[in-house]
Each structure stands twice: as C-alpha cells, then as structure tokens.
C-alpha cells in the first residue's frame, strides 16, 4: 500500500490548467436553475495574471471573463462556498499553486451560469507536474471527467462526483503517487465508463465508493444488413500502468456493461449481426508491477447483453445474435513482480446473455443466437507470482446462450451458455497461490434454444491453467471452501438437444498442482435437453488433473458429485461423475497422487484414471474406479506395526520389524520405541484395466528368543491401519504381602499386597499364606484365594494373640503361577490385651508446690510404650505428662488437694481403661505456721495459770507438745495439754500450782510443725512471773484448776457418746484434707423434704470419701432429728445451727426444702445468705415439682446443679 504523498515546496515551473470549458460550452439540455436560500451575491469579474498570493472568499461570485494565470511561486486558494463561473473558452492556468477546498455544506461549484452545471468539459484538471489538493468538492455532469490529473501528483480526497463519463482519471507518470481516497462517484456512463481510471501513473486508491457505472448501449445498425454496434465497457476501477498501484477497501456496486445494438434487417440478403454486449468489471489492473488489490467490496457486476440479429420484414437470411459481454469481479492481467489479491468480497457477478438470431425467409435462413458470456469472481491472467487468498466469492453466473429466431420451426441454432468461474488463473507465470478463499453458488448459463440446442455453460470453483511450454509452474490451491457448483442445462433443440455443462470443483492443467485441505461440496453437472437426438448430461468432477506433472492432493474433502441427466431421445453418450478425473495425452503422461482424501457420495467413480495417466491413491479409501486401457492406478496405504509385550500395551522397545510386499522386502529395521508407523505399503494396482492385482503383504517381528502370536503373518492393506503384534505370555507373575506394623491390637486386620505381572496378559488369582511362630505346626497355611490386582488386601482374622508371618502367591490369566512361599514377606505381633499402670502412692501431705510424681506398670505388664499422667484439683482432669518416662516433677498452681492417675498405652497401641477414680492423692501445704498469740506474760500471774498459745493454722499436736517446755530456772514444769477442736490453740495446765513470786519461761521450739510437717521458723519464748506468796492455809480456791480438767473429761464423754454409732467403723484410708486459715468451706450438703425429712440428695466436695460412711449416716440422723425438733416451732423460722466438735452444721429452710450444710473452718456464718439464695432458686424454678413431690428421686438430678453451684462457691455474698 502506497504511503500518502507528501506535498512539499513546489517548483516555480509547475503549471496547472483548469479547463472549465473543454471544447466549448456545449449545452446538454435545458435545466431549471438551482437557487439557494440566502442573499444574492454580487459578481466579481476576474481576468489576467495573478502575481501575488490570493484567496477567493465567498463574498461574491467569481466570473472569469478572460483567461486567468496564476504566476510561478504564487498560490491561489479557492475557499469553501465559492462559486466560480467562466465565459466560454476561458481557461485558468496555474503556474504556481492552487488549493480548492470545499465542505459538505459549502461546495465549490463552477457552473456556467445560475448554479446550473451544464459543463461540457472537466471539473478539475491538473497538468504538467502539479502538486495540489482537491478535497470536499461536488462535481456534477462534467461531460468528460470529474477530476483529470495528467503528469501531476494530487491528493483527491472526499469529493462527490456525479454523472460523468469518467469520475477520476489519472494518467502519465509524475514525481509521486496520486492519492485517491474517500471519494463518492455515481452515475458514470460512456463507451468506456470508469469510476476511476489510471493510465501510466502511480496511484493509491483507497476507501472510495463507486456506484452506478454503465457502459453505453451500442447503436443499432443504420442501413439494411448493417451490424449493430458493440455495447460500452463499464469498469469500477481500471488501472493500466507499469507503475505501482494499490486498490484497497473500496466499495463498488452496480457496474453494468452496455448492451449491443441490434442488426438491421435486409430484404435482399443477410440481416446485420447484433452488436456484442460490453464487458463489465469491478476492478481491472493490467500491466502493473506488484499490484495490491485488498479488502474491496464488489457487488452487482454484469456484462452487457448481445444485440438481436437483423431479421423480419422480409429479410432473406436472419443476422446472428451478438455475443454477450463478460462480467468479472476483479481482473488482474499481465503483471510483474507479484500480485496480491486478498480479502476481497465479491457478490452477484454475471456474464451477459447472448443476443437472439434474426428471422429469415429462406430455407435455413434463421440466424443463430449469440454466445452467453462468462462470469468470473477473480480472473487472473499471465500474473507473475500471484496470491489470491482470503477472498469471499458468491453468486457467480454465466450468461444464457442466445436463442434463434422465434419462428415456429426455427432453423438457426441456440448458442452456448456462459461459464461461471469462482477463481480463474490462466497462463500461470512462475507460481500461483490460491488459499483460504470461500467460493459459493456458481451457476453456468443455460444453452440457447434452436434447431440444435446450445451447450449449457460450465461451472468451476477454481481453475488454474499453465502455458503449454513444458514448464509446469507450481500452483498451490489450499484450504479453500467450494460449495454449490452447478453447470447450466443444455438448450432446447427441435432436432438435437443441447448438452449439459460440466461442473468442476478444482481444475488444474499444464501446471504442477499442490492441493491441500480444500473442501468441495455439491458439484452438479448440467442436464441434457430432450429432442430427437437428446442432449448428453454434463460431467462432474471434484478435482480434474489434466496434463499435470507430479500433481499432489492432500486432505481434500469431496462430497456430493453428481452428473447431469441426459435428455430423452436417441442414445447420448453417458456422463460421468468423478471424485478425481485424471488425464494425459499421447505425448505427455500425467502423474498425480491423492493422499488422505475423503470421497463421499460421488455419483460414478471415486477415481477416473483416463489414458496416459499414472495415479496413486495413498491412504484414500474409495469404492468405485475406472481405469482406462492406457492408465494405471496404484493403491497404497500406511502400515503401522506396534509390537507389545503380552499385556498388549507395553511396547517392546528394540524389536525388529520386517515387511514384505510380494516377497520383496520393503522394510527391515529395528523400532527403538517398539512402534513403527508410516510404512508405505502397496495394496493393489490397476494396470490398464478396472481389474485390480492384489499385493501380498507379510509382517515378521523378532526380539531375542521371545515368541509372538501369529508371526509371521499376512495382512490386508486395503486401508491404512495399525497392526498389533503381541508377545506370548510365558512368565509367572510376582506378588508380595506388604509390610505390616510391628503390632496389631485387634484380631481382625488387613494384609495388603502388591503384585506385578510385568508385561503379561494380566492377573488370575492371588493366595494369602500365613504361619504362627510358636504354634508347633511350622508349615504355611493357605488362608484365602481371591481375584488378583496390582494391589489389594485380604481381611485376616487371627485366632489368638501371637507372632504371625505372611506371604502371597499369584497366578496370571494364562495359568503361569508363582511358587509356594518358603519365607515370609512380612510379619506382625497380634496383641489385644490392655496394659495396666498406676501412680505410686504419695504421702498425705506435700510441703512444696513442686514435687516428683512417679508411676509404674502394674505387676506383670512389660510392654508399655507411653504413659499419659493426669491430675485433678476440681473441675476436669488435666494433663501432667505424656511420655515414656516413669516420673516427672509436678508443680501445683496453688495449695490444695491434688489427685493423680496414670493411663498407659502399650507398643501394640492398646490403651489402658481410664480409671474411674484416682491412683493416689495428696494435700499440698507449703505455708509455714506461726504463733499468733501467747499468754500469760508479765508479772503477777496467778500460781495456777493456763498457758495458751494460738497458731496460724492447725498444728501437729504431738510435735508441738514435744517442742513445748515450761521451766523455772532449770526445773521443768509438767502438766496437761488441752487443744481446740481445730488444733489451732493449745492450752497447758501445770500439774501443780506454780511457786509464788517465781519467773517462768515458756519455749516452743522449731520442732513444732503443722499437720503437713511445716515447722515454725523461729522458736517462741516468753516469760511470766507468779504473784508473791500469800498467807498459808487450804481452801476450795486452791483446787480451781481441777475444774477445767473435769470439764474436759465431760466434753470428751459427750464426744464419745456422739460417736458411739460409729464404733464399728472401718479405718480411714487417708486423712481428710484439713482446712487452712480462717475461711470456711462446705464439705457436705444434705437436701431434705421438709414434710417428712426424707433425704433427696447428698452432695460432697471431696475427691474420695475421707469420712467414714457410718459417721456420715450418724451425722444425717442427728441432722434429721434436729430438723424434726426445729419443725415443732415456726414453720418458716430462720436458719438454725448446730456444732459437733470442730464441725459446724448450718440448716436453712424454705417452703418445701430443708438444706443442711457441713462446714469446715472459721466464719461459717458467711454461708447463711448463700444457703438461703440456693433454696430460693430451687423453689422458684421447680415449684411445680416440689409442691406435690411423691418421692420420685429423679428430682435429685434436677436439683443437683444448684447444690454444685453452692458447694463450689457459685452463690456470692452479694447475690445472697
């Protein structure tokens, strides 16, 4: 595509002449004036030279009354909207430069007068090396050219040209290419009507619209017997130039050749012949170097009809009808350097119809009809290195043949119809390419009517014809789609009917054709006409190869080839429909190979091999064939040999493959992959006959000493195929039980296996074998046989714990068996017994937050792998360790009671049953005790004092008593110890009155410890001095100190009375954890129904009972009695309390419930409000169950959460 020309500085000697009137002001007719709205402008008269840059503005109408010359180096600008008029024979000569620019709204209009264009010459003419721009102008009814360029370089842009003989004509070489773009050209008509005409110049023609180009109608014969004149030529774009030309993206519509004129009659002789119709073409490029014709849209192109022959009126012999004009979408001829015709769209192209013959009076005097013309989509003739690719061509028709006269019994003949050709390449030069075009709906013209009917027109999708010069230029026809090719029917004949036309998908003659990937569908020969001698039906062929050298067709699809039907009458020679028609002659043998072809619904013969032809059908299945007496057809196919192991899937790499045709070795090689394809084998040959001579193909495979089935073997090769050769299976499979874990902890488990038949025929069955070590049998036992696979499993059920060995044996589908086992593939120990373990008992107390916890297997357990040790301090069990070790240091988060348990897992994975309780427990008390108070101290202490020491926590009484001393000097004082119920306070009563006036020292040494063994850190030492001695004499006051002893004895007796029901109690397993400090906690709750004192629920906070059940029973009895006594009073009395030793019992009462709480520690009164809140919640939420309770103990489960909440401190003092 040429670049847009650049307009640089202009030389001063450039001359431009605009002929506003060429050959004078010839008036074509009276035309009404066209008047524009708006003010009437005055006239501005101009003549003579223009010596300075000048602009003609639309302020007046420029009237040239004399010749005007633009001098060198001077520019004349004609602005938009300017009207220029000229007197007859006045010229404007531009030796400098001219710019004439218009717009769609303001056109430059040079009419002769009053805006009426009656122009007899050229709209604009550029001569003598001009470089100018013409844009946006409207030119109407210029009798010669809308725009004429001669030897100049001009940009012709966006002009509107209407009603001219030629829209734009560019001729003679210049210094650059003329750019013709965006113009609209309509209604062009003349003897040579052309939208754009280029001669001997370079041009770039792009994006123009050309519509309505018509050749002039030929004149009728003027004198008797004179012929009609030929119709005019119509061309959308015509370029005949050796200079480069590009024609791109133009739209061309309605190009019609002129009809021929009629011949004149002649009463004294022969009537005049009808004139020939004028040809029509959308684009014609001739004699050009490297032309580019691309992206154009061309439609409605038709050649002119031939004129009618002179006749009638007494004419002796009627004149012959004129021949029709041809129609072509694009024609490229006689180019050099390569021609590109690509991506064009061509539609509705028709050859003209032949003229009718004239009527004569003499015998046999009727004139015959004129020939119908051909219709071409693309017509390439003598084009060097042509490329016709990507074009779309549809609806191409040949013109109908002309009829003879209309006499009842005509004596003239009908003429042949015109051919319809999608793409035609004639006289191929160097090479030609026809690629990826779409050709659809080609129809040959009908034969004309006459004594002998005219031959129907042929129809051809693509035809390439070389020169008969022995060169046979390479021609590539590939990937084209050709659809609906229909030849014309023969014309009606009163004596002999016309023959049907021939239909061809692709035809190649005198070339070396390379066809590939074309699709040819629906090829229909024309029908013959019915007559005394019937017309023959037309032949049809998918591909024709005539006089071709080394032709090759690959991957063609040919479908639906049908011959034309013959007419009725006589015995016309039968027509044929062939997929491939191949022919040579006596001086040249055609050679043609068809590879991978597809032939479907071919009417007569898939292959028609005519004389002097050597044809090869390679991997192309066919069913019907005709081989003439001097023709040969060789049928070859591809053989693939796949050598496989017995499994028919794994290739035998390195196998040797030998192939013989009729005992002659054509292949003998090792196949590295075991698969050898593309072995070309001859199946059969047709030698000068339709009878085939079959070849025998034999395949032999070898690989070491292995044997193969059916080897060697003879194979049919009527089609290309893969021939599998499989080795015989002579090897047993292998199998093995897969590794088992060292232990299995259930009797039933899977024994998995893997098996391998190598490249064999496949598995049959597999058997599981086992033996139990130590069972005494020593042999292998077959456990189960089942169908085998490459892997699988058996479900094995052991009879008891022990050591088991396993092995498998397999057999294949051919009966090859694996030997019985001699050793195991795997083994396992079956162990289903749970292990046992325990935490070694801890002391009742621990005095450190961190201490070592030790655990061990139970007696007889030897295979523990890991222990999970847990501890409990209320709530849930928490992890201490998960380990294979047997001890760990436990660090408690706080003091309190901690329980421990161990859960073992053995090496088989068996897990010890989780204990319901704990293995051991301990109370952690790491607080060192201290002395809070000690009395008496100071002077004047009576001689019978009670020495009282209060500790911060409950003490070990024996250690305190051992660490206690009361001395006077070096003399110790003996006496009796009395302890508070909670062991916080000890009292020492001297055994006798102390000496008067004496100082005594009390010491509690560091050996004193609390119940956990924590010793006081500092010894306690204090002194007191007794009063001085009084008068002597004995009185009752001297024995006051016995009163506490008697009281203590009485209190002990009361305590023994309260415990008499527990006389037979079992020893306590472990001491209960004593309370610490002064904070009171609930140890037990007794929930009773108030009407009868029945126990509903007993709840305790202890991990395990540390109070004997008999004691609790006695306690409950005492509580119930207490409740009954209390109920004798006010039914809704306040909370009651009872104390037994250091145990405090608080009793709360509601409407239906009585709740007794055993509280340890000081400050029991803080629980009063909490107990009341608990009773209220239970009665508020479940009054319906309590009001009429019938003794159903399910109530205990309902009320248990409230008791747990109370015992765990969930009811706060604020809530209470």
LUMMAR-173235 format. One record per residue (C-alpha): x, y negated, z. Coordinates in steps of 0.5 Angstrom, whole numbers, plus 500, padded with zeros to 3 digits. Example, Ala and Ser with C-alpha at 12.3 -4.5 7.8 and 13.67 -1.06 7.14 Angstrom:
525509516 527502514 
//
This chain:
500500500 503493498 504488503 500482503 504477499 508471502 507464499 513460500 515454497 513453489 518451484 516445480 516448474 510452476 504451471 497453473 491451468 484452470 479453464 473450466 470451459 474456454 472456447 467450449 460449452 456455450 449454452 446461454 439459455 435454459 436455466 432451471 436446475 438448482 437443487 440443494 437439500 440433503 443427500 444426492 452425492 455420487 459421481 467420482 470420475 477423474 482424468 489423467 495426471 495427479 502424481 501425489 498430494 491429493 485432496 478432493 473432499 465433498 464425499 462425491 461430485 468430481 467429474 473431469 471426463 478427461 484432461 487432469 494435470 497436477 504434476 510438479 511438486 504435487 498439491 491438489 486441495 479442493 476442500 469446501 463444499 466440493 462440486 467440480 464438473 467437466 466435460 466440454 473442452 476438458 482442462 485442469 492443468 496445475 504444474 504443482 500447486 492448487 488450493 481451492 478454499 470455500 466458505 460462505 456456507 459451503 462454496 466451491 461450485 464448478 457448474 457444467 451440470 446439475 449445480 446450474 452454472 452455464 459457464 462460458 469461460 473463466 471461473 478460475 484461471 492462474 497462468 505461468 508463475 503460479 502462487 496460489 490462494 483463492 478464497 471464499 468461493 462463489 462464481 456465477 455467470 462466468 462469461 469472460 472472467 470470474 477469476 483470471 490471473 496471468 503472470 502469477 502471484 495469487 491471493 484472491 480473498 473474500 470471493 463472491 463473483 456475480 454476472 461476468 464480463 470482468 470480475 477479476 482480471 490480473 495481467 502480465 508481470 509476476 514475481 510479486 503483487 497479487 492481493 485482491 481483498 474482501 471480494 464482492 463483485 456484482 452485475 458486471 456487464 460487457 463492452 469493457 465492463 470492469 469489476 477489477 482489471 489490472 494490466 501490466 501487473 502489480 496489485 494491492 486492491 483493498 476492501 472490495 465491494 463492487 456494485 453494478 458495473 454496466 457498459 454494454 449498449 451500443 448496437 443500432 445502425 444496421 443499414 440505411 444511413 449507418 451509424 449507431 455503435 458506441 456504448 460500452 465502457 464501465 469501470 469499477 477498478 481499472 489499472 493500466 500498468 507500470 508496476 506499483 498499484 494501490 487501491 484502498 478502502 474499496 466500496 464502488 457503487 453504480 457504474 454506468 457507461 453504455 448508451 450509444 446505439 441509434 443511427 439508421 434512417 436514410 430516405 436517400 441521403 443523410 441519416 446515420 449518426 448516433 453512437 457515442 455513450 460509453 464513459 464510466 469511472 469508479 477508479 482509473 489508474 494509468 501509466 503507473 509508478 507511485 500509485 496510491 488511491 486512498 479511502 475509497 467510497 464511490 457513488 452513482 457513476 454516470 456516463 452513457 447517453 449518446 444515441 439518437 441520430 437517424 431520421 424520420 421515415 422520409 430521411 432527407 437529412 437527419 443524422 447528428 445525435 451521438 456525444 455522451 460518455 464522460 463520468 469520473 469518480 477517480 481518474 489518474 493519468 500518465 503516472 510517474 514518481 508521484 501519485 497519492 489520491 487521498 481521503 476518498 469519498 465521491 458522490 453523485 457522478 454525472 456525465 451522460 446526456 447528448 443524443 437527439 438529432 434525427 429529423 430530416 425532410 430537406 430544408 435545414 435537414 434536421 440533425 443537431 444534438 450530440 454534446 453533453 459529457 463532463 462529470 469529474 470528481 477527481 480527474 488527474 492528467 499528466 500526473 507527476 507530483 500529484 497529491 489530491 488531499 482530504 477527499 470529499 466530493 459532492 453532487 457532480 453534474 455535467 450531462 445535458 446537451 442533445 436536442 435537435 429533432 422534434 420538428 415544430 420548427 427545427 433546423 438543427 442546433 442544440 448541443 452544449 451541456 457538459 461541464 461539472 468539475 470537482 477536481 481537475 488537474 490537466 497537464 501538471 507535471 513537476 508539481 501538484 497539491 490539492 489540499 483540504 478537500 471538500 467540494 460541494 454541489 457542482 452543476 453544469 449541464 443544460 444546453 440542448 434545444 435547437 435553432 441555436 440553443 446549446 451553450 450551458 455547461 461550465 462548473 468549476 470547483 478546482 481547475 489546474 492546467 499546465 502545459 504551454 511549455 514555459 515551465 509553469 509548474 508550481 501548483 498548491 491549492 490550499 484549505 479547500 472548501 468549495 460550495 455551490 458551484 452552478 453553471 448550466 443554463 443555455 438551451 432553448 433556441 428558436 433563432 438564437 438562445 444558448 449562452 449560460 455556462 461559466 462558474 468558477 471556484 478555482 481556476 489556474 492556467 499555465 502554472 505558478 499557482 499558490 493558493 492559501 486558505 480556501 473557502 469559496 461560497 456561492 458561485 453562480 453563472 448560468 442563465 442565457 436563453 430568450 430568443 430573437 438573439 438572446 443568449 448571454 448570461 454566464 460569467 462567474 469568478 471566485 478565482 481565475 488566474 490565466 497566463 500564470 507566473 508569480 501567482 499568489 493567493 493568501 487568506 482566501 474567503 470568496 463569498 456570493 459570486 453571481 453572474 447568469 442573467 441574459 435571455 430576453 431579445 437582442 442585446 447580448 454582451 453583458 456577463 461579469 461576476 468577479 472575485 478575481 479574474 486575472 488575464 494574460 496575452 500579448 506574448 505573456 504578462 500574468 502576474 498575480 498577488 492577492 494577500 489577506 483576501 476576503 471578498 463578500 457579495 461579489 456581483 460585478 467586480 471584486 477585481 477584474 484585471 484584464 489585459 497584459 496583467 500585473 496584479 497586486 491587492 495586498 491587505 485585501 479590501 475591495 470596493 469595485 474594480 475593472 482594470 483594462 487598457 493593458 492591465 495594472 493593479 497596485 493596491 498595497 497595505 501593511 502599516 504598523 507604527 506604534 510609538 508610545 509615551 504620553 500615556 498612549 500605552 507604553 512603547 517608546 523603545 528605540 524610537 526611529 520611524 521614517 515612512 515615505 511614499 510620494 516623498 520617497 523613503 521606503 522605511 527608515 529604521 529604529 524600532 527596538 520595541 517601539 512598535 514596527 509592523 509589516 511596513 509594506 506601503 502602496 496606497 494607490 495604483 490603477 494603470 491601464 484604467 479604472 481611475 486610481 492614482 493615490 500615493 501620499 504616505 507620510 510618517 515621521 517619528 523621532 526620539 531624542 529631544 522629545 516632541 510628538 503630537 501631529 508629527 510628521 503626519 500624512 496618513 491614508 493607507 486604503 486599509 492595513 492598520 496600526 498608526 499610533 504616534 503619542 509623545 506630548 506630556 511635559 513631565 509632572 507626576 510624582 507622589 509620596 505618602 506611604 510609611 505610617 506606623 510609629 504610633 497611631 492609637 486613634 484620632 482617625 486613621 488612613 494615610 496611604 499614598 503611591 503616585 506615578 505619572 511615569 508614562 504620562 497622560 494620567 493623573 488629575 488630583 492629589 493633595 495631602 499635606 501635614 504639620 504637627 511638630 511642636 505646635 508652633 506653626 512650623 508650616 505645612 497645611 493642606 489637608 485635602 485634595 481628591 482625584 489621584 490614582 497610582 495608589 490610594 488613601 486619605 482619611 486623616 482626623 487628628 485634633 489631639 495626641 502628638 507628633 504628625 508629619 505628612 507629604 503629598 503632591 500630585 498633578 496630571 491631566 495636562 496640568 503638570 504639578 508636583 512642587 509643594 512639600 519641603 520635607 515629610 514623606 512619613 510621620 507618626 505619633 498619635 497616642 490615644 491614652 490607655 496605659 496603667 499598670 499593677 502587680 506589686 502587692 504580695 504578702 498575705 502568705 507565701 510558704 513556697 509554691 514558687 515565688 516571684 511576682 513583680 509588676 510595674 507601670 502606674 505612676 506617670 506611665 512611661 510607654 508600656 511595651 508589654 504586660 499581660 499578667 494573669 492569676 486567679 484561683 477560682 473559675 476564670 483568670 489564667 495567663 501567667 506571662 505576656 512579656 515586656 519584663 516586669 517580673 516572673 516566677 509563678 509556680 502554683 499547681 497547689 496551695 490556696 488563695 491566688 489573686 493577680 492582676 496586670 494589663 498593660 499595652 503601650 507602644 501605640 497599641 493602647 490596652 489598659 482597661 481590664 481591672 474588675 478585681 485583682 491588684 493583689 493576692 496571697 495565700 500559699 501555704 507550704 505545709 510544715 506544721 507538726 505536733 499531733 498530741 501533747 499532755 500530760 506526760 509521765 508520773 503522778 501528774 497533779 500539781 495544777 496540770 493543764 499542759 495541752 499541745 495539739 498542732 496539725 494546723 492553725 498556728 501563729 499564737 505568738 510564735 508558739 508562746 515564744 517557743 514554749 517553755 516549762 521548766 524544772 531544772 533551770 527554773 522556768 514556770 510562768 502561766 497563762 496560755 489558752 487557745 482553741 478558736 481555730 488555733 490548732 490547740 494551745 493550753 498552758 495553765 501554770 501561774 501557781 501549783 507546781 512543786 510536788 514530786 518534781 519533774 518538769 520539762 516542756 519544750 516547744 522550739 523550732 521558732 513555733 510557726 503556722 500563720 504562714 510562717 512555716 516553722 516546725 521542723 523538730 522541737 517538741 520536748 516531753 516531761 512529766 512528774 508531779 505527785 508527791 507532797 500531801 498533808 498540809 492545809 488549805 481547801 477549796 480544791 487548792 483553787 480549782 485551777 481558777 475555774 478555767 480562768 473564770 470560764 475563759 473570762 466569761 467566754 470572752 465576755 460572750 464573744 465581745 457581746 456578739 461583736 458589739 454591733 461591729 464596734 465601728 467596723 473598718 480595719 480588715 484590708 487583708 486577713 482571710 485565708 484560714 482553713 487548712 487541715 480538717 476538711 470543712 468548706 462553705 465560706 458564705 451562703 444565706 438563702 431566705 424565704 421561710 415565711 418572713 425570713 427575707 434574704 433572697 441571695 447571699 453568695 460567698 466563695 471569697 475573691 474579695 471580702 475579708 470579713 467586714 460587712 458590718 460583721 456579716 450584717 450582724 451574722 445575718 441578723 443572728 441567723 434570721 433571729 435563729 430561724 424565727 426562733 426555730 420556726 416556732 417549732 415544727 415547720 419541717 424540723 431537721 437541720 439546725 446548727 449554731 456555732 459562734 467561736 470557730 464559725 459553724 452555721 448550718 441551717 437547712 429548711 424546705 417547704 419555701 426556702 431556708 438556707 444557712 451556710 457559714 462553714 470554716 474548718 472541721 467536719 461541718 456535719 459532712 455538709 448536711 446532706 448536700 444542703 438538703 439536696 440543694 434545697 430540694 433541687 431548687 424547690 423541685 425545679 422552681 416550685 411555681 415561682 416559689 409558691 407565691 413569691 411576691 418579693 421580685 428579686 429576679 428570683 435570685 438570678 434564677 437560684 444563683 447557679 444552685 448556690 454556686 454549685 453547692 459552694 463549689 462542692 458540686 453536690 457530693 455526699 453520694 448525691 446527698 
//
